[in-house]
Amino acid sequence: MKRTLFPAALACLVCCAILAAGCGPKSEAATCADCGMAVAKDKATLVGGKLYCGHCAVRQAEQPAGEQHVCAACGMTMGEADMVRQAELWYCGHCLPAPAAPDSAPATDAGH
């Protein structure tokens, strides 16, 4: 009787171990900013402030970076496509000052 219970108990333990392996914590998923594919966040690559899958990250890295500018308000360096030029100064989208009325004071650095 003991000889027949041992293989059955061993098989039961192996099955439980296999099932339990799939029930562990799952990694958080991210979406590739280029192709939209779901990729584990720890496997995604950050390029220019956006997350990409491995394939798209390589393509992004191969593209020329373009001219970089420093935001006049917060000092963040970004590509020209992400900046706005106003009165010979470059601003990021967050710091872009509202058009000033003739009698108003300049905008302050809020949020950085």
Number of C-alpha atoms within 10 A of each C-alpha: 5 6 7 8 10 11 11 11 11 11 12 11 12 12 11 11 11 10 11 10 9 9 8 8 7 8 11 10 14 18 17 23 16 15 11 11 14 14 19 15 17 10 15 20 19 15 14 12 8 13 20 28 23 15 12 19 19 13 11 15 11 9 8 7 12 10 9 13 21 17 21 18 19 16 14 12 16 20 14 17 11 13 21 16 14 12 5 7 13 22 24 24 11 14 21 18 15 8 10 10 8 6 6 8 8 11 13 10 13 9 7 9
